[in-house]
Amino acid sequence: GGAAPCILNAANEIAVAAFLREQILFTDIARVVEHSLAQSSLSGCPNTLDDCLQLDNEVRRRATEFIRAGSLKT
């Protein structure tokens, strides 16, 4: 509930796109989503469409940075 569905969706879309570009492994998709959920404030539900879009953009930016930082390399 709350902001989690928006966060999960945005992070998943970024992770799947990175997987399709062969930047991350399939198993890294869940790690990107988990990181995004852990890094985001889940206090309450976005109240407006603008709130949802702002959260979506922020999560996408952070997930992209997480992938680019090479944080998933073993």
Buried (B, 14 or more C-beta within 10 A) or exposed (E): EEBEEBBBBBBBBBBBBBBEEEBBEEEBBEBBBEBBBEBBEEEEEBEEEEBBEEBBEBBBEBBBEBBEEEEBEE
